[in-house]
Structures are given as structure tokens and as C-alpha cells.
Amino acid sequence: MQIVLDIPETLAEKLRALPNPQQFVIDVLAQSLDGGLNSDQWWVLLEDIESVAVDTGITDLAAHHDHYLGAI
């Protein structure tokens, strides 16, 4: 599975300069999100994310998530 993030090029350059950018992103998730997951648990979740994915039929959810959240 591949996760694609659309980030500014300046940030992308800084991430590419890190020795292990994937682990850095996982560490940031583990430290900043209030999910109670440690780094290993984040890896397991992200590696198996497709097993819990739901097809909503909404094709523009990522681009217009604020619109759909407001409708809840």
C-alpha cells in the first residue's frame, strides 16, 4: 500500500534529507495524535489500512472533507 501526501516542495526536500523519512512520519503521528498508539502500532495500522477502508462513493472526499464534515 502507498499513502500519498501533497506537501510543499520545501517540506518534501527536508523530509528526503532525513535518514528514514517514513519512520519520522510515523513518530510524528505517534507523538501528536491522541490515539494512544505507539510507533509499532502505527506501522501495523498503516500497513493494514485497506482492510478497514470503506467505499463511500464520494469521489472528492479528500478535497472537500470540510464540506462533508459540516453536513454531519
PyMOL Python script that loads the backbone (N, CA, C, O; Angstrom):
from pymol import cmd

cmd.read_pdbstr("""\
ATOM      1  N   MET A   1       0.836  -1.171   0.000  1.00  0.00           N
ATOM      2  CA  MET A   1       0.000   0.000   0.000  1.00  0.00           C
ATOM      3  C   MET A   1       0.883   1.237   0.000  1.00  0.00           C
ATOM      4  O   MET A   1       1.972   1.238   0.574  1.00  0.00           O
ATOM      5  N   GLN A   2       0.412   2.268  -0.637  1.00  0.00           N
ATOM      6  CA  GLN A   2       1.150   3.522  -0.698  1.00  0.00           C
ATOM      7  C   GLN A   2       0.228   4.654  -0.273  1.00  0.00           C
ATOM      8  O   GLN A   2      -0.906   4.753  -0.741  1.00  0.00           O
ATOM      9  N   ILE A   3       0.719   5.503   0.614  1.00  0.00           N
ATOM     10  CA  ILE A   3      -0.014   6.687   1.028  1.00  0.00           C
ATOM     11  C   ILE A   3       0.655   7.883   0.373  1.00  0.00           C
ATOM     12  O   ILE A   3       1.873   8.040   0.455  1.00  0.00           O
ATOM     13  N   VAL A   4      -0.131   8.719  -0.271  1.00  0.00           N
ATOM     14  CA  VAL A   4       0.399   9.873  -0.982  1.00  0.00           C
ATOM     15  C   VAL A   4      -0.024  11.141  -0.254  1.00  0.00           C
ATOM     16  O   VAL A   4      -1.210  11.350   0.002  1.00  0.00           O
ATOM     17  N   LEU A   5       0.937  11.975   0.076  1.00  0.00           N
ATOM     18  CA  LEU A   5       0.670  13.259   0.712  1.00  0.00           C
ATOM     19  C   LEU A   5       1.066  14.369  -0.237  1.00  0.00           C
ATOM     20  O   LEU A   5       2.138  14.322  -0.841  1.00  0.00           O
ATOM     21  N   ASP A   6       0.218  15.355  -0.371  1.00  0.00           N
ATOM     22  CA  ASP A   6       0.516  16.522  -1.198  1.00  0.00           C
ATOM     23  C   ASP A   6       1.066  17.601  -0.267  1.00  0.00           C
ATOM     24  O   ASP A   6       0.311  18.247   0.459  1.00  0.00           O
ATOM     25  N   ILE A   7       2.383  17.789  -0.294  1.00  0.00           N
ATOM     26  CA  ILE A   7       3.034  18.745   0.600  1.00  0.00           C
ATOM     27  C   ILE A   7       3.893  19.715  -0.210  1.00  0.00           C
ATOM     28  O   ILE A   7       4.293  19.404  -1.332  1.00  0.00           O
ATOM     29  N   PRO A   8       4.175  20.880   0.354  1.00  0.00           N
ATOM     30  CA  PRO A   8       5.034  21.834  -0.364  1.00  0.00           C
ATOM     31  C   PRO A   8       6.417  21.227  -0.643  1.00  0.00           C
ATOM     32  O   PRO A   8       6.927  20.429   0.143  1.00  0.00           O
ATOM     33  N   GLU A   9       6.999  21.612  -1.756  1.00  0.00           N
ATOM     34  CA  GLU A   9       8.294  21.062  -2.166  1.00  0.00           C
ATOM     35  C   GLU A   9       9.385  21.323  -1.127  1.00  0.00           C
ATOM     36  O   GLU A   9      10.267  20.486  -0.933  1.00  0.00           O
ATOM     37  N   THR A  10       9.332  22.472  -0.460  1.00  0.00           N
ATOM     38  CA  THR A  10      10.367  22.764   0.544  1.00  0.00           C
ATOM     39  C   THR A  10      10.309  21.752   1.686  1.00  0.00           C
ATOM     40  O   THR A  10      11.349  21.326   2.188  1.00  0.00           O
ATOM     41  N   LEU A  11       9.108  21.367   2.098  1.00  0.00           N
ATOM     42  CA  LEU A  11       8.975  20.348   3.140  1.00  0.00           C
ATOM     43  C   LEU A  11       9.399  18.982   2.619  1.00  0.00           C
ATOM     44  O   LEU A  11      10.040  18.212   3.334  1.00  0.00           O
ATOM     45  N   ALA A  12       9.043  18.680   1.377  1.00  0.00           N
ATOM     46  CA  ALA A  12       9.441  17.409   0.775  1.00  0.00           C
ATOM     47  C   ALA A  12      10.964  17.271   0.738  1.00  0.00           C
ATOM     48  O   ALA A  12      11.496  16.197   1.019  1.00  0.00           O
ATOM     49  N   GLU A  13      11.652  18.330   0.400  1.00  0.00           N
ATOM     50  CA  GLU A  13      13.117  18.304   0.369  1.00  0.00           C
ATOM     51  C   GLU A  13      13.685  17.999   1.748  1.00  0.00           C
ATOM     52  O   GLU A  13      14.625  17.216   1.884  1.00  0.00           O
ATOM     53  N   LYS A  14      13.107  18.623   2.768  1.00  0.00           N
ATOM     54  CA  LYS A  14      13.574  18.381   4.132  1.00  0.00           C
ATOM     55  C   LYS A  14      13.313  16.945   4.566  1.00  0.00           C
ATOM     56  O   LYS A  14      14.146  16.334   5.236  1.00  0.00           O
ATOM     57  N   LEU A  15      12.166  16.409   4.189  1.00  0.00           N
ATOM     58  CA  LEU A  15      11.867  15.016   4.531  1.00  0.00           C
ATOM     59  C   LEU A  15      12.814  14.051   3.825  1.00  0.00           C
ATOM     60  O   LEU A  15      13.276  13.079   4.422  1.00  0.00           O
ATOM     61  N   ARG A  16      13.101  14.324   2.550  1.00  0.00           N
ATOM     62  CA  ARG A  16      14.018  13.453   1.802  1.00  0.00           C
ATOM     63  C   ARG A  16      15.423  13.477   2.395  1.00  0.00           C
ATOM     64  O   ARG A  16      16.177  12.516   2.240  1.00  0.00           O
ATOM     65  N   ALA A  17      15.779  14.557   3.068  1.00  0.00           N
ATOM     66  CA  ALA A  17      17.117  14.667   3.654  1.00  0.00           C
ATOM     67  C   ALA A  17      17.250  13.852   4.939  1.00  0.00           C
ATOM     68  O   ALA A  17      18.364  13.612   5.404  1.00  0.00           O
ATOM     69  N   LEU A  18      16.137  13.428   5.512  1.00  0.00           N
ATOM     70  CA  LEU A  18      16.193  12.632   6.746  1.00  0.00           C
ATOM     71  C   LEU A  18      16.688  11.224   6.438  1.00  0.00           C
ATOM     72  O   LEU A  18      16.455  10.712   5.343  1.00  0.00           O
ATOM     73  N   PRO A  19      17.368  10.594   7.392  1.00  0.00           N
ATOM     74  CA  PRO A  19      17.869   9.243   7.155  1.00  0.00           C
ATOM     75  C   PRO A  19      16.739   8.229   6.938  1.00  0.00           C
ATOM     76  O   PRO A  19      16.896   7.294   6.153  1.00  0.00           O
ATOM     77  N   ASN A  20      15.616   8.403   7.617  1.00  0.00           N
ATOM     78  CA  ASN A  20      14.495   7.477   7.482  1.00  0.00           C
ATOM     79  C   ASN A  20      13.191   8.274   7.528  1.00  0.00           C
ATOM     80  O   ASN A  20      12.560   8.350   8.582  1.00  0.00           O
ATOM     81  N   PRO A  21      12.775   8.871   6.404  1.00  0.00           N
ATOM     82  CA  PRO A  21      11.603   9.743   6.406  1.00  0.00           C
ATOM     83  C   PRO A  21      10.312   9.031   6.806  1.00  0.00           C
ATOM     84  O   PRO A  21       9.462   9.630   7.465  1.00  0.00           O
ATOM     85  N   GLN A  22      10.149   7.766   6.420  1.00  0.00           N
ATOM     86  CA  GLN A  22       8.932   7.049   6.794  1.00  0.00           C
ATOM     87  C   GLN A  22       8.823   6.914   8.308  1.00  0.00           C
ATOM     88  O   GLN A  22       7.753   7.126   8.879  1.00  0.00           O
ATOM     89  N   GLN A  23       9.920   6.565   8.951  1.00  0.00           N
ATOM     90  CA  GLN A  23       9.898   6.420  10.405  1.00  0.00           C
ATOM     91  C   GLN A  23       9.651   7.766  11.071  1.00  0.00           C
ATOM     92  O   GLN A  23       8.982   7.829  12.102  1.00  0.00           O
ATOM     93  N   PHE A  24      10.179   8.841  10.499  1.00  0.00           N
ATOM     94  CA  PHE A  24       9.939  10.174  11.039  1.00  0.00           C
ATOM     95  C   PHE A  24       8.447  10.498  11.041  1.00  0.00           C
ATOM     96  O   PHE A  24       7.919  10.988  12.039  1.00  0.00           O
ATOM     97  N   VAL A  25       7.765  10.226   9.924  1.00  0.00           N
ATOM     98  CA  VAL A  25       6.326  10.499   9.830  1.00  0.00           C
ATOM     99  C   VAL A  25       5.560   9.650  10.848  1.00  0.00           C
ATOM    100  O   VAL A  25       4.645  10.147  11.505  1.00  0.00           O
ATOM    101  N   ILE A  26       5.923   8.393  10.980  1.00  0.00           N
ATOM    102  CA  ILE A  26       5.271   7.517  11.968  1.00  0.00           C
ATOM    103  C   ILE A  26       5.496   8.060  13.376  1.00  0.00           C
ATOM    104  O   ILE A  26       4.569   8.074  14.186  1.00  0.00           O
ATOM    105  N   ASP A  27       6.702   8.503  13.675  1.00  0.00           N
ATOM    106  CA  ASP A  27       6.991   9.064  15.000  1.00  0.00           C
ATOM    107  C   ASP A  27       6.160  10.315  15.270  1.00  0.00           C
ATOM    108  O   ASP A  27       5.674  10.508  16.385  1.00  0.00           O
ATOM    109  N   VAL A  28       5.994  11.164  14.259  1.00  0.00           N
ATOM    110  CA  VAL A  28       5.177  12.364  14.415  1.00  0.00           C
ATOM    111  C   VAL A  28       3.729  11.971  14.704  1.00  0.00           C
ATOM    112  O   VAL A  28       3.089  12.547  15.585  1.00  0.00           O
ATOM    113  N   LEU A  29       3.221  10.999  13.968  1.00  0.00           N
ATOM    114  CA  LEU A  29       1.853  10.534  14.219  1.00  0.00           C
ATOM    115  C   LEU A  29       1.707   9.997  15.641  1.00  0.00           C
ATOM    116  O   LEU A  29       0.748  10.322  16.340  1.00  0.00           O
ATOM    117  N   ALA A  30       2.655   9.184  16.055  1.00  0.00           N
ATOM    118  CA  ALA A  30       2.585   8.575  17.384  1.00  0.00           C
ATOM    119  C   ALA A  30       2.638   9.619  18.484  1.00  0.00           C
ATOM    120  O   ALA A  30       2.011   9.443  19.529  1.00  0.00           O
ATOM    121  N   GLN A  31       3.370  10.696  18.272  1.00  0.00           N
ATOM    122  CA  GLN A  31       3.529  11.715  19.305  1.00  0.00           C
ATOM    123  C   GLN A  31       2.413  12.759  19.285  1.00  0.00           C
ATOM    124  O   GLN A  31       2.074  13.313  20.331  1.00  0.00           O
ATOM    125  N   SER A  32       1.839  13.035  18.116  1.00  0.00           N
ATOM    126  CA  SER A  32       0.932  14.176  18.036  1.00  0.00           C
ATOM    127  C   SER A  32      -0.552  13.821  18.045  1.00  0.00           C
ATOM    128  O   SER A  32      -1.378  14.638  18.451  1.00  0.00           O
ATOM    129  N   LEU A  33      -0.895  12.630  17.609  1.00  0.00           N
ATOM    130  CA  LEU A  33      -2.308  12.263  17.575  1.00  0.00           C
ATOM    131  C   LEU A  33      -2.712  11.594  18.871  1.00  0.00           C
ATOM    132  O   LEU A  33      -1.985  10.760  19.411  1.00  0.00           O
ATOM    133  N   ASP A  34      -3.868  11.964  19.358  1.00  0.00           N
ATOM    134  CA  ASP A  34      -4.346  11.431  20.630  1.00  0.00           C
ATOM    135  C   ASP A  34      -5.051  10.104  20.404  1.00  0.00           C
ATOM    136  O   ASP A  34      -6.242   9.967  20.683  1.00  0.00           O
ATOM    137  N   GLY A  35      -4.316   9.140  19.901  1.00  0.00           N
ATOM    138  CA  GLY A  35      -4.896   7.831  19.655  1.00  0.00           C
ATOM    139  C   GLY A  35      -4.351   6.785  20.598  1.00  0.00           C
ATOM    140  O   GLY A  35      -4.843   5.658  20.639  1.00  0.00           O
ATOM    141  N   GLY A  36      -3.338   7.154  21.353  1.00  0.00           N
ATOM    142  CA  GLY A  36      -2.751   6.215  22.283  1.00  0.00           C
ATOM    143  C   GLY A  36      -1.942   5.118  21.612  1.00  0.00           C
ATOM    144  O   GLY A  36      -1.661   4.094  22.235  1.00  0.00           O
ATOM    145  N   LEU A  37      -1.562   5.311  20.352  1.00  0.00           N
ATOM    146  CA  LEU A  37      -0.797   4.291  19.636  1.00  0.00           C
ATOM    147  C   LEU A  37       0.682   4.625  19.663  1.00  0.00           C
ATOM    148  O   LEU A  37       1.074   5.784  19.526  1.00  0.00           O
ATOM    149  N   ASN A  38       1.493   3.604  19.840  1.00  0.00           N
ATOM    150  CA  ASN A  38       2.935   3.816  19.755  1.00  0.00           C
ATOM    151  C   ASN A  38       3.385   3.622  18.307  1.00  0.00           C
ATOM    152  O   ASN A  38       2.568   3.301  17.443  1.00  0.00           O
ATOM    153  N   SER A  39       4.656   3.811  18.041  1.00  0.00           N
ATOM    154  CA  SER A  39       5.191   3.749  16.685  1.00  0.00           C
ATOM    155  C   SER A  39       4.905   2.403  16.017  1.00  0.00           C
ATOM    156  O   SER A  39       4.503   2.368  14.854  1.00  0.00           O
ATOM    157  N   ASP A  40       5.106   1.304  16.732  1.00  0.00           N
ATOM    158  CA  ASP A  40       4.863  -0.026  16.156  1.00  0.00           C
ATOM    159  C   ASP A  40       3.392  -0.208  15.802  1.00  0.00           C
ATOM    160  O   ASP A  40       3.069  -0.791  14.767  1.00  0.00           O
ATOM    161  N   GLN A  41       2.507   0.284  16.651  1.00  0.00           N
ATOM    162  CA  GLN A  41       1.080   0.159  16.383  1.00  0.00           C
ATOM    163  C   GLN A  41       0.664   0.994  15.177  1.00  0.00           C
ATOM    164  O   GLN A  41      -0.211   0.584  14.414  1.00  0.00           O
ATOM    165  N   TRP A  42       1.288   2.173  14.993  1.00  0.00           N
ATOM    166  CA  TRP A  42       1.003   2.979  13.805  1.00  0.00           C
ATOM    167  C   TRP A  42       1.420   2.241  12.548  1.00  0.00           C
ATOM    168  O   TRP A  42       0.696   2.258  11.553  1.00  0.00           O
ATOM    169  N   TRP A  43       2.590   1.584  12.576  1.00  0.00           N
ATOM    170  CA  TRP A  43       3.044   0.823  11.403  1.00  0.00           C
ATOM    171  C   TRP A  43       2.034  -0.259  11.065  1.00  0.00           C
ATOM    172  O   TRP A  43       1.680  -0.436   9.899  1.00  0.00           O
ATOM    173  N   VAL A  44       1.564  -0.989  12.077  1.00  0.00           N
ATOM    174  CA  VAL A  44       0.593  -2.060  11.845  1.00  0.00           C
ATOM    175  C   VAL A  44      -0.691  -1.492  11.248  1.00  0.00           C
ATOM    176  O   VAL A  44      -1.230  -2.044  10.289  1.00  0.00           O
ATOM    177  N   LEU A  45      -1.179  -0.391  11.815  1.00  0.00           N
ATOM    178  CA  LEU A  45      -2.402   0.226  11.310  1.00  0.00           C
ATOM    179  C   LEU A  45      -2.248   0.674   9.864  1.00  0.00           C
ATOM    180  O   LEU A  45      -3.109   0.388   9.031  1.00  0.00           O
ATOM    181  N   LEU A  46      -1.168   1.368   9.561  1.00  0.00           N
ATOM    182  CA  LEU A  46      -0.981   1.890   8.205  1.00  0.00           C
ATOM    183  C   LEU A  46      -0.734   0.779   7.190  1.00  0.00           C
ATOM    184  O   LEU A  46      -1.137   0.905   6.033  1.00  0.00           O
ATOM    185  N   GLU A  47      -0.078  -0.309   7.603  1.00  0.00           N
ATOM    186  CA  GLU A  47       0.154  -1.422   6.683  1.00  0.00           C
ATOM    187  C   GLU A  47      -1.141  -2.160   6.367  1.00  0.00           C
ATOM    188  O   GLU A  47      -1.261  -2.780   5.310  1.00  0.00           O
ATOM    189  N   ASP A  48      -2.111  -2.097   7.280  1.00  0.00           N
ATOM    190  CA  ASP A  48      -3.351  -2.841   7.115  1.00  0.00           C
ATOM    191  C   ASP A  48      -4.560  -1.924   6.930  1.00  0.00           C
ATOM    192  O   ASP A  48      -5.693  -2.358   7.139  1.00  0.00           O
ATOM    193  N   ILE A  49      -4.342  -0.672   6.546  1.00  0.00           N
ATOM    194  CA  ILE A  49      -5.413   0.314   6.481  1.00  0.00           C
ATOM    195  C   ILE A  49      -6.496  -0.053   5.477  1.00  0.00           C
ATOM    196  O   ILE A  49      -7.664   0.285   5.672  1.00  0.00           O
ATOM    197  N   GLU A  50      -6.121  -0.735   4.411  1.00  0.00           N
ATOM    198  CA  GLU A  50      -7.110  -1.090   3.395  1.00  0.00           C
ATOM    199  C   GLU A  50      -8.148  -2.080   3.919  1.00  0.00           C
ATOM    200  O   GLU A  50      -9.256  -2.149   3.385  1.00  0.00           O
ATOM    201  N   SER A  51      -7.807  -2.843   4.953  1.00  0.00           N
ATOM    202  CA  SER A  51      -8.760  -3.811   5.482  1.00  0.00           C
ATOM    203  C   SER A  51      -9.893  -3.140   6.250  1.00  0.00           C
ATOM    204  O   SER A  51     -10.944  -3.749   6.451  1.00  0.00           O
ATOM    205  N   VAL A  52      -9.696  -1.892   6.683  1.00  0.00           N
ATOM    206  CA  VAL A  52     -10.748  -1.175   7.404  1.00  0.00           C
ATOM    207  C   VAL A  52     -11.321  -0.017   6.584  1.00  0.00           C
ATOM    208  O   VAL A  52     -12.156   0.743   7.076  1.00  0.00           O
ATOM    209  N   ALA A  53     -10.876   0.112   5.348  1.00  0.00           N
ATOM    210  CA  ALA A  53     -11.359   1.186   4.484  1.00  0.00           C
ATOM    211  C   ALA A  53     -12.802   0.918   4.066  1.00  0.00           C
ATOM    212  O   ALA A  53     -13.217  -0.231   3.915  1.00  0.00           O
ATOM    213  N   VAL A  54     -13.551   1.993   3.883  1.00  0.00           N
ATOM    214  CA  VAL A  54     -14.944   1.896   3.469  1.00  0.00           C
ATOM    215  C   VAL A  54     -15.117   2.715   2.199  1.00  0.00           C
ATOM    216  O   VAL A  54     -14.698   3.871   2.142  1.00  0.00           O
ATOM    217  N   ASP A  55     -15.729   2.125   1.187  1.00  0.00           N
ATOM    218  CA  ASP A  55     -16.004   2.851  -0.047  1.00  0.00           C
ATOM    219  C   ASP A  55     -17.273   3.668   0.147  1.00  0.00           C
ATOM    220  O   ASP A  55     -18.371   3.115   0.221  1.00  0.00           O
ATOM    221  N   THR A  56     -17.120   4.977   0.229  1.00  0.00           N
ATOM    222  CA  THR A  56     -18.260   5.864   0.458  1.00  0.00           C
ATOM    223  C   THR A  56     -18.940   6.269  -0.842  1.00  0.00           C
ATOM    224  O   THR A  56     -20.071   6.753  -0.829  1.00  0.00           O
ATOM    225  N   GLY A  57     -18.254   6.074  -1.962  1.00  0.00           N
ATOM    226  CA  GLY A  57     -18.788   6.519  -3.233  1.00  0.00           C
ATOM    227  C   GLY A  57     -18.565   8.006  -3.477  1.00  0.00           C
ATOM    228  O   GLY A  57     -18.930   8.529  -4.529  1.00  0.00           O
ATOM    229  N   ILE A  58     -17.968   8.679  -2.509  1.00  0.00           N
ATOM    230  CA  ILE A  58     -17.692  10.112  -2.640  1.00  0.00           C
ATOM    231  C   ILE A  58     -16.323  10.265  -3.281  1.00  0.00           C
ATOM    232  O   ILE A  58     -15.311   9.877  -2.696  1.00  0.00           O
ATOM    233  N   THR A  59     -16.289  10.830  -4.481  1.00  0.00           N
ATOM    234  CA  THR A  59     -15.029  10.893  -5.225  1.00  0.00           C
ATOM    235  C   THR A  59     -14.168  12.077  -4.849  1.00  0.00           C
ATOM    236  O   THR A  59     -12.972  12.079  -5.139  1.00  0.00           O
ATOM    237  N   ASP A  60     -14.747  13.097  -4.203  1.00  0.00           N
ATOM    238  CA  ASP A  60     -13.972  14.290  -3.868  1.00  0.00           C
ATOM    239  C   ASP A  60     -13.837  14.481  -2.354  1.00  0.00           C
ATOM    240  O   ASP A  60     -13.680  15.608  -1.885  1.00  0.00           O
ATOM    241  N   LEU A  61     -13.897  13.400  -1.599  1.00  0.00           N
ATOM    242  CA  LEU A  61     -13.873  13.493  -0.141  1.00  0.00           C
ATOM    243  C   LEU A  61     -12.589  14.144   0.375  1.00  0.00           C
ATOM    244  O   LEU A  61     -12.646  14.980   1.276  1.00  0.00           O
ATOM    245  N   ALA A  62     -11.448  13.779  -0.175  1.00  0.00           N
ATOM    246  CA  ALA A  62     -10.189  14.352   0.301  1.00  0.00           C
ATOM    247  C   ALA A  62     -10.119  15.850   0.030  1.00  0.00           C
ATOM    248  O   ALA A  62      -9.634  16.615   0.864  1.00  0.00           O
ATOM    249  N   ALA A  63     -10.592  16.258  -1.110  1.00  0.00           N
ATOM    250  CA  ALA A  63     -10.514  17.675  -1.480  1.00  0.00           C
ATOM    251  C   ALA A  63     -11.559  18.522  -0.759  1.00  0.00           C
ATOM    252  O   ALA A  63     -11.328  19.703  -0.501  1.00  0.00           O
ATOM    253  N   HIS A  64     -12.704  17.930  -0.433  1.00  0.00           N
ATOM    254  CA  HIS A  64     -13.807  18.701   0.149  1.00  0.00           C
ATOM    255  C   HIS A  64     -14.282  18.123   1.481  1.00  0.00           C
ATOM    256  O   HIS A  64     -15.474  18.159   1.787  1.00  0.00           O
ATOM    257  N   HIS A  65     -13.350  17.590   2.272  1.00  0.00           N
ATOM    258  CA  HIS A  65     -13.721  16.947   3.533  1.00  0.00           C
ATOM    259  C   HIS A  65     -14.438  17.911   4.483  1.00  0.00           C
ATOM    260  O   HIS A  65     -15.326  17.494   5.227  1.00  0.00           O
ATOM    261  N   ASP A  66     -14.067  19.186   4.465  1.00  0.00           N
ATOM    262  CA  ASP A  66     -14.719  20.146   5.348  1.00  0.00           C
ATOM    263  C   ASP A  66     -16.206  20.296   5.019  1.00  0.00           C
ATOM    264  O   ASP A  66     -17.026  20.478   5.919  1.00  0.00           O
ATOM    265  N   HIS A  67     -16.548  20.220   3.752  1.00  0.00           N
ATOM    266  CA  HIS A  67     -17.948  20.300   3.346  1.00  0.00           C
ATOM    267  C   HIS A  67     -18.737  19.104   3.900  1.00  0.00           C
ATOM    268  O   HIS A  67     -19.836  19.271   4.429  1.00  0.00           O
ATOM    269  N   TYR A  68     -18.171  17.909   3.776  1.00  0.00           N
ATOM    270  CA  TYR A  68     -18.874  16.717   4.214  1.00  0.00           C
ATOM    271  C   TYR A  68     -18.924  16.632   5.749  1.00  0.00           C
ATOM    272  O   TYR A  68     -19.913  16.150   6.301  1.00  0.00           O
ATOM    273  N   LEU A  69     -17.904  17.079   6.422  1.00  0.00           N
ATOM    274  CA  LEU A  69     -17.929  17.075   7.893  1.00  0.00           C
ATOM    275  C   LEU A  69     -18.962  18.060   8.414  1.00  0.00           C
ATOM    276  O   LEU A  69     -19.595  17.806   9.438  1.00  0.00           O
ATOM    277  N   GLY A  70     -19.141  19.169   7.731  1.00  0.00           N
ATOM    278  CA  GLY A  70     -20.133  20.147   8.133  1.00  0.00           C
ATOM    279  C   GLY A  70     -21.555  19.637   7.999  1.00  0.00           C
ATOM    280  O   GLY A  70     -22.469  20.135   8.657  1.00  0.00           O
ATOM    281  N   ALA A  71     -21.735  18.650   7.151  1.00  0.00           N
ATOM    282  CA  ALA A  71     -23.074  18.105   6.936  1.00  0.00           C
ATOM    283  C   ALA A  71     -23.453  17.068   7.978  1.00  0.00           C
ATOM    284  O   ALA A  71     -24.595  16.610   8.014  1.00  0.00           O
ATOM    285  N   ILE A  72     -22.507  16.695   8.821  1.00  0.00           N
ATOM    286  CA  ILE A  72     -22.788  15.646   9.830  1.00  0.00           C
ATOM    287  C   ILE A  72     -23.577  16.237  10.966  1.00  0.00           C
ATOM    288  O   ILE A  72     -23.917  15.531  11.915  1.00  0.00           O
TER     289      ILE A  72
END
""", "prot")
cmd.dss("prot")
cmd.show_as("cartoon", "prot")
cmd.util.cbc("prot")
cmd.orient("prot")
